[in-house]
Each structure stands twice: as C-alpha cells, then as structure tokens.
Amino acid sequence: MTDVFISYARSTEPHADQLADALRDHGFTVWRDEQLPVHRSYSEVIEERLRLAKAVVVIWSADAIRSQWVRAEADAARLAGKLVQVSVDDTLPPMPFNQIQCARLDESGDDGSPALDKLIESVTALAASAEPAAAEAPRPAARERSICVLPFANMSGDAEQEYFSDGISEDITTDLSKVSALAVTARNTAFTFKGQSVNVCDVAQQLSVGHVLEGSVRKVGNRVRITAQLIDGSSGDHVWAERFDRDLTDIFAIQDEISHSIVAALKLKLLPAEKKAIENRGTTSVQAYNIYLMARQYWITGDFGDKRREDRVIRLCRRATEIDPDYAQAWALMGLAQANLYYAYSGNEGLEDGLAAAEQALALDPAIAEAHLPLAWHLALHGRPDEADTEIQTALRLNSECWEANKEAARIFYRQGRLDEAIKLLEKATQLADSDFHSLGMLTGAYLARGDHDRVRACAAKMTDLVEPVLERDPDNGAALAFVALSFAALGQLERARDYIDRAILLDPDNLYMRFNIAWPLIAFYDDKEGALELLEPALAKGGRNLISLAAADRNLNPLRDDPRFRKMLDAAMARVGLQPASPAAT
C-alpha cells in the first residue's frame, strides 16, 4: 500500500519534488503521476492509487484550482477522509475544500518549516489510523442524492447512429446537472464505461454515487424506442423504469420526462429556474437537433485536415439553421468549421471565415462559449494576440467545461509558444470528449515538445486503443493514421509505426496536417530529417495561416531549423500567407 499520493498542477512540480523527498526522509512511500505505467489508462491508475493511499496531499495553487484533475483527486480524498492540504502561493482552496485546514508552505519547502512539520504530523496520523492488515483503504460512502448516467446503448443495429444515443445520454446528464440538490457524475467519467458490460452496484461503489441511470436507444426511421431504468446503487433494485415508443418528434418530451421522473423518484424539489433550464434545448426542432448531433460527431471523430470533414459539418449546420434560424449552437459550430477551413489552406477565396456565423450565434445567445472561438482564431492569425486572448478567456469563463473552447484555446496557445498552458487545456479536452483522438494526439505532440517522454508514452498507450474503432469505421482517416504511427513509434514499435506512416501517405496524401504530424515521429524517433522535409514541403507550399503559424512555433521542428532547405521553405510560406518571417529557432 502506498502511504502518500501527491496531487499538484504541473507549475508546482518543484514543490511536489521537495514534499516527496521530505516524506520519504520520514519513512513514507510516495506516489506521483510521474510513475504512471505506459500500458494502463491514466484514469484507471489514478483511481487505484487514490484508493490505496493512506493520505492524499494536495498542493493548491492558482493553476491547481483550474485543474479538473487536481479537483477530482482532492474530492476523492475528501470523501475518503484522507485529505491533507497545503498552499504554495497564498491561494485559498476552493469550495468545499476551504472548510478543511490548509497549511501554507513557504517557497523554500525546507525541512523543519512549521507547515511541513504540520503536514508530516497529519500524514503520520492518517497512516497510523489505516488498518495495517487491510488490502486497500475503504471506499468513500455513497452520497444518497447523487447519480451517474451511463452512456445509453445504441440498439439501432447501425454504428452510424452512435451519435444519437450519445447525444441523448449527454443531454440527460446536462439536464440533471442543472438540479442543485443532485450531485451528477461528470459526462467524461461516465463515458469511461461505454461499451462495457458492468455491474451497476460496482459502478456506484466505484464512483461513490447513490444511483445509476442506464438505458438504450433504438432509432429506426421516424420512430424511436428509449428504455431507461434508475437503479439503487447499494441494492441493485430498480427505483424507476420506463420504456418509450414514440415518434422521433417526441424526443425532447421523452428526455424531459426521464429527467422529471428521476427528480420525482429521488424526492427532490425543482426550483422554477431549474425546471425552465431543463426544458431549454436550444431548438424546438427535432430535425435540426438530429442534424446538429450528426455534425458534432463528424467534428469530433472525422479526419482532421481533410477538407471533406469541414465541408460536411458546414453543410449539416447550414441545414440545421435553415430549419431553425434561431439555433445558436448550430451557428457556432458552423462558424468554427468555416474558420478552420478558411485558415487551413491557401486559395481560400470565396470561403467564409466564420465571423458572420459566430456573430449570429452570439446575437441569439450571448452566453454561448463556442461562438467566441472563430473570433479568437481570426484575431490570433492576424497578429492581435491580446484581443484573441480576451475572446478565449471569455469562452472559458462562459463555459469552462466546453470541449471546443478548451481544445481550440490550446491550439491557439501552442502556436503562440505557450506550451504549458496548451497542455493543461488539452488534458482537459481529452477528458471532456472521450472519443476525441485528435486532442490526445496533439497532447502527445505537446508532451514530446516539452521532452516529457513518460507522458508521451502514457498518451501513446491510450491512443492505440482509441484509434482502433475509428480506423475500423474510416480506414483512410489520415489524422488517425498519423497519430497511431506517432504512438507506436513512441512505444518503440518502429516497424509497426512505419507501416502506418506508409499507409497514411498512400491513402490520404493531400491531408497537409497529416503530413505535419507524421514529421514528428520521423524527427524524434527515426532521426529522419530528410524524410520529414519531404513530407513538410507540400504542406508548407499549400498550407494557410493556421498551418504555417504552427510550423513557425512548433518545438518538435526545432531540429530542422538550422537546415537551409527548411528555412527557405518556411520563410517563403510565411511571406505567402502574410506572416512575419520566422526566427532561426522557435522557442
């Protein structure tokens, strides 16, 4: 059994090092995420180590408060009664952790400081209270008014309908999250159980929730059948169950009925504002809603860098807004896809840059975070970084849990050389959309740029499993092929990685971002600079501002920056798209 688990934000890693050394000097065993094995999922190992630890030390800082991982680890420790808190920059713990004493660790972290003495004393007490014969620490007690909405199973007999069943699950989770008296497991946590045959009681115990909602969706033509059952997590008994056989036009009414039935079964009281919030879908048109869900699924899992993905998303969103001109979410996604297409390639004459669609979305709903992202891209790629940052911060303030906001902000920050900030946002984006292999691939590349090879390998191990179903459905997806090639190379399977590189170039040669991403492993793991230059040459010759700004800033290309051929290609590309000439080496 590990004695101490240390949770911290990356910016306070030196403090974590000092605390770990001090704890080990006092005879404790210490576990930190730097010890993650490369063959297991991140969340699985973290959960196991939290459960086995006798004490969990959380280092609070301004960055830690913004980290969903640190908050989740602190919450698990609080519920288990083994939380020890320290602050390193006068940051007060957020609610509800501010109700527990927090020591102030000075900047030196020297042994013998009062705060460190207090921390050692608390850890010693917790370690002594743990039963020495126990195989693992007891799990926290389940909260009675809490629920996990498991992903509803797609029973339509068509994998392409997965977007619809996932959308139903997400919407019910969102609805229940609006009920102030109910604690709801985050969507990204619930979706880790997708496709698994699980024991509901085990899930409830693992997540410390009182109830679990599971169900299925069968959509055939204009008919839909939804089954749902609310289960007591401790006994496995059904609290409520229902089957709905309706026309597709009744889908919103079904979702409302499920949410209201759960609230009633748990004997909760809805406030008027909560009732109104639950019934707000963004559109009254089921047809527009269905088309939007389809567009968003293509946006998440499609072939990033293939123009057809953006074209498809734009067409779908345009159709959704034709059906319902007041559908702000569809306008926002259309604007984002338009901006991505406009700035990805040269020869964008006649294309829309996404600004009009974004402004329409904001006119309909000023609180929609996604609509600020096309504005941020426009400003960032026209040399106005401060204004771009204002748009990004507005989007994150409006909805810190917005997957698009976290991912697009990370992409912009990466191009600005703000690597650590980009990594934090990508870490969160990978949590918010479990099927988003592209964010995981970018995170792998960001860790590679920082030289954090342990995390590169941890991401790579996750990528190989995540991409497999994508390639089964879409075997010529260049983005997926490039990132799985990077992953196998990072794991030392160079021949297998080479097979995927060759396959990607054969199947998707015009995908400029795929060429860019394959250059990473060629440089880092094959030392094949000539091969990387061959791949990058057409990308730099045809890419738009988005890709060229990436080439100018990407630290993974630094080994090429002294090469005259690369400098010539990049300078020509920068001049062609109207960006300032590149410096000899990116920072």
PELIN-V94952 format. One record per backbone hydrogen bond with DSSP energy under -0.5 kcal/mol. NH is the residue of the N-H (numbers start at 0). CO is the residue of the C=O. E is the energy in kcal/mol with one decimal. If there is no record, write none. Layout:
NH_CO_E, NH_CO_E
This chain:
3_28_-2.0, 4_54_-2.3, 5_30_-2.1, 6_4_-0.5, 6_56_-2.9, 11_8_-1.8, 12_9_-1.6, 15_11_-2.0, 16_12_-2.5, 17_13_-2.1, 18_14_-2.7, 19_15_-2.6, 20_16_-2.4, 21_17_-2.4, 22_18_-2.8, 23_19_-2.4, 24_20_-2.2, 25_21_-1.0, 26_23_-1.9, 27_22_-2.3, 30_3_-2.7, 34_31_-2.2, 35_32_-1.5, 39_36_-0.5, 44_40_-2.0, 45_41_-2.5, 46_42_-2.4, 47_43_-2.0, 48_44_-2.8, 49_45_-2.5, 50_46_-2.0, 51_47_-2.0, 52_48_-1.6, 53_1_-0.9, 53_2_-0.7, 54_2_-1.7, 55_81_-3.1, 56_4_-2.7, 56_54_-0.5, 57_55_-0.6, 57_83_-2.8, 58_6_-2.7, 58_56_-0.5, 59_57_-0.9, 59_85_-3.3, 64_60_-2.1, 65_61_-0.8, 66_62_-0.7, 66_63_-0.9, 67_65_-0.6, 70_66_-2.1, 71_67_-2.4, 72_68_-2.5, 73_69_-2.7, 74_70_-2.5, 75_71_-2.2, 76_72_-2.0, 77_73_-2.6, 78_74_-2.5, 79_75_-1.5, 80_76_-0.7, 80_77_-1.0, 81_76_-2.5, 83_55_-2.8, 84_100_-0.5, 85_57_-2.3, 86_102_-2.6, 87_59_-1.9, 96_93_-1.3, 97_93_-0.8, 98_95_-1.4, 99_96_-1.8, 102_84_-2.3, 104_86_-2.9, 104_102_-0.7, 112_109_-1.5, 116_112_-2.6, 117_113_-2.4, 118_114_-2.3, 119_115_-2.7, 120_116_-2.2, 121_117_-2.2, 122_118_-2.6, 123_119_-2.5, 124_120_-2.1, 125_121_-2.4, 126_122_-2.7, 127_123_-2.2, 128_124_-1.7, 129_125_-1.1, 133_130_-1.2, 136_50_-0.9, 142_207_-1.4, 145_142_-0.5, 145_143_-1.4, 146_182_-2.3, 147_210_-1.5, 149_147_-0.9, 149_212_-2.5, 152_214_-2.4, 154_152_-0.8, 154_216_-3.3, 160_157_-2.2, 161_158_-1.8, 162_159_-0.6, 163_160_-1.1, 164_160_-1.4, 165_161_-2.5, 166_162_-1.9, 167_163_-2.1, 168_164_-2.1, 169_165_-2.5, 170_166_-2.4, 171_167_-2.2, 172_168_-2.2, 173_169_-2.7, 174_170_-2.7, 175_171_-2.6, 176_172_-1.8, 177_173_-0.7, 177_174_-1.3, 178_175_-1.7, 179_177_-0.8, 181_178_-1.8, 182_144_-2.4, 183_181_-0.5, 184_146_-2.6, 189_185_-2.4, 190_186_-2.4, 191_188_-1.3, 192_189_-1.6, 193_190_-1.3, 195_192_-2.0, 197_195_-0.8, 199_197_-0.6, 202_198_-2.2, 203_199_-2.6, 204_200_-2.4, 205_201_-2.8, 206_202_-2.3, 207_203_-0.9, 208_203_-2.1, 209_142_-1.1, 210_145_-1.3, 211_230_-2.1, 212_147_-2.8, 213_211_-0.5, 213_228_-2.0, 215_226_-1.8, 216_152_-3.0, 217_224_-2.6, 219_217_-0.6, 219_222_-2.3, 222_219_-2.3, 223_245_-2.6, 224_217_-2.8, 225_243_-2.2, 226_215_-1.9, 227_241_-2.3, 228_213_-2.5, 229_239_-3.4, 230_211_-2.9, 230_228_-0.5, 231_236_-3.0, 232_209_-3.1, 235_231_-2.5, 238_229_-3.3, 239_229_-1.4, 241_227_-2.4, 243_225_-2.9, 244_242_-0.5, 245_223_-2.4, 245_243_-0.6, 247_221_-3.1, 249_246_-2.3, 250_247_-1.8, 253_249_-2.3, 254_250_-2.2, 255_251_-2.5, 256_252_-2.3, 257_253_-2.6, 258_254_-2.4, 259_255_-2.8, 260_256_-2.3, 261_257_-2.1, 262_258_-2.2, 263_259_-2.3, 264_260_-2.7, 265_261_-2.1, 266_263_-1.4, 267_262_-2.7, 269_267_-0.5, 274_270_-2.3, 275_271_-2.1, 276_272_-2.1, 277_273_-2.3, 278_274_-1.5, 279_276_-1.1, 280_278_-0.8, 285_283_-0.6, 288_284_-2.1, 289_285_-2.5, 290_286_-2.1, 291_287_-2.4, 292_288_-2.3, 293_289_-1.8, 294_290_-2.3, 295_291_-2.6, 296_292_-1.9, 297_293_-2.1, 298_294_-2.2, 299_295_-2.0, 300_296_-2.6, 301_297_-2.0, 303_301_-1.3, 305_302_-2.3, 306_304_-0.6, 308_305_-1.8, 309_305_-0.9, 310_306_-2.6, 311_307_-2.4, 312_308_-2.4, 313_309_-2.9, 314_310_-2.4, 315_311_-2.5, 316_312_-2.7, 317_313_-2.6, 318_314_-2.2, 319_315_-2.3, 320_316_-2.4, 321_317_-1.6, 322_318_-2.0, 323_319_-2.5, 326_323_-1.9, 327_325_-1.4, 330_326_-1.8, 331_327_-2.5, 332_328_-2.4, 333_329_-2.3, 334_330_-2.3, 335_331_-2.0, 336_332_-2.4, 337_333_-2.6, 338_334_-2.3, 339_335_-2.2, 340_336_-2.3, 341_337_-2.7, 342_338_-2.1, 343_339_-0.8, 344_340_-0.9, 345_541_-2.7, 350_347_-2.2, 357_353_-2.2, 358_354_-2.6, 359_355_-2.0, 360_356_-2.2, 361_357_-2.2, 362_358_-1.9, 363_359_-1.6, 364_360_-2.5, 367_364_-1.9, 368_366_-0.7, 370_367_-0.6, 371_368_-1.9, 372_369_-1.6, 373_369_-0.6, 374_370_-0.6, 375_371_-1.9, 376_372_-2.5, 377_373_-2.4, 378_374_-2.3, 379_375_-2.7, 380_376_-2.5, 381_378_-0.9, 382_379_-1.0, 383_378_-2.5, 387_383_-2.1, 388_384_-2.5, 389_385_-1.7, 390_386_-1.8, 391_387_-2.3, 392_388_-2.8, 393_389_-2.0, 394_390_-2.3, 395_391_-2.4, 396_392_-2.1, 397_393_-2.5, 398_394_-1.9, 401_398_-1.7, 402_400_-0.6, 405_401_-2.1, 406_402_-2.6, 407_403_-2.8, 408_404_-1.9, 409_405_-1.8, 410_406_-2.1, 411_407_-2.1, 412_408_-2.8, 413_409_-2.4, 414_410_-1.4, 415_411_-1.0, 415_412_-0.5, 416_413_-1.3, 417_412_-2.6, 418_416_-1.5, 421_417_-2.1, 422_418_-2.3, 423_419_-1.9, 424_420_-1.8, 425_421_-2.4, 426_422_-2.6, 427_423_-1.6, 428_424_-2.5, 429_425_-2.3, 430_426_-0.8, 430_427_-0.7, 431_427_-2.0, 432_428_-1.6, 435_432_-1.8, 436_434_-1.7, 439_435_-1.2, 440_436_-2.4, 441_437_-2.5, 442_438_-2.5, 443_439_-2.2, 444_440_-2.2, 445_441_-2.4, 446_442_-2.6, 447_443_-2.2, 448_444_-2.2, 449_445_-1.5, 450_446_-0.7, 450_447_-0.9, 451_446_-2.5, 452_450_-1.4, 455_451_-1.8, 456_452_-2.3, 457_453_-1.9, 458_454_-2.6, 459_455_-2.4, 460_456_-2.2, 461_457_-1.3, 462_458_-2.4, 463_459_-1.7, 464_460_-0.7, 465_461_-1.9, 466_462_-2.6, 467_463_-0.8, 468_464_-0.6, 469_465_-0.5, 470_466_-2.5, 471_467_-1.6, 472_468_-1.6, 473_469_-2.6, 476_473_-1.8, 477_475_-1.0, 480_476_-2.4, 481_477_-2.5, 482_478_-2.2, 483_479_-2.3, 484_480_-1.8, 485_481_-2.2, 486_482_-2.0, 487_483_-2.5, 488_484_-2.2, 489_485_-2.2, 490_486_-1.6, 491_488_-1.5, 492_487_-2.6, 493_491_-1.3, 496_492_-2.3, 497_493_-2.3, 498_494_-1.8, 499_495_-1.6, 500_496_-2.1, 501_497_-2.6, 502_498_-2.1, 503_499_-2.5, 504_500_-2.2, 505_501_-2.0, 506_502_-2.5, 507_503_-2.7, 510_507_-1.6, 511_509_-1.1, 514_510_-1.9, 515_511_-2.0, 516_512_-2.6, 517_513_-2.0, 518_514_-1.3, 519_515_-0.7, 520_516_-0.7, 521_517_-1.7, 522_518_-2.1, 523_519_-2.8, 524_520_-2.6, 525_520_-1.1, 527_521_-3.1, 528_526_-0.9, 531_527_-1.9, 532_528_-2.3, 533_529_-2.1, 534_530_-1.7, 535_531_-2.4, 536_532_-2.0, 537_533_-0.6, 538_534_-0.7, 539_535_-2.9, 540_536_-1.7, 541_537_-1.7, 542_538_-2.0, 543_343_-2.5, 545_342_-2.3, 546_342_-0.6, 547_543_-2.5, 548_544_-2.6, 549_545_-1.4, 550_546_-2.3, 551_547_-1.9, 552_548_-1.1, 552_549_-0.5, 553_549_-2.3, 556_553_-1.4, 557_554_-1.7, 559_556_-2.2, 560_556_-0.5, 560_557_-1.4, 562_559_-2.1, 566_562_-2.4, 567_563_-2.3, 568_564_-2.3, 569_565_-2.9, 570_566_-2.6, 571_567_-2.0, 572_568_-2.1, 573_569_-2.9, 574_570_-2.2, 575_571_-2.3, 576_572_-1.9, 577_573_-0.6, 577_574_-0.7, 578_573_-2.9
